[in-house]
Amino acid sequence: MKLKILVLVIMALFLASCVAKEDDSTSASFLVINSLTGNDLDGQPGSLTVFSDVSLEGSIINDNGVAEITTLTYNPLPDSPEHDITYYMNVVVDQIDVEFLRTDGRNVEGVDVPYRFTQPMNQLVAVDDTVEIPFVLIRHVAKLEAPLLALRDITSQSYILQLVAKVTIHGKDLGGHRVAPVTSYLTVWCANFADPTPEPEPTT
């Protein structure tokens, strides 16, 4: 009798653990952020340090970034990948969150740093594939609010605000399971940088 009770207890614990795992919706896939890049001081893409101009020739525009993302699986079988990887392990990136920090610890949103924001999206990243996903890094509305608004009154590079952008990427596999969010960081220098000097018109 005691043996039967012990067996029933073990089976109950085993089933409970299975239900918990299902409730956690653990995916067999995960995302890797290979790089985060944006524009350099000359406006060229691919820079690991981003320069954000709060007023470009009187205009206010977004600053965009690019996340290079790869999908991998936790338990690949290198000898027989065709039996291990399925279509349902591919991942759809469906949200990117951007939050701002400062290295001096002054992180009050709307005072010391811009407000955080979320970008819904829909980008498929297949297993073992790498995809570049463009996203908004600094919204144009942030340049109309503190602390970036004050930089517009400084028409030189005499004051530059250094921000650290914390970028978190969310997704789910095609089986409907959420994958673990992944986070990486990107340095952003904000100022009212000098506008390009127009080339003189040729004389005739």
Disulfide bonds with the S-S distance in Angstrom:
none
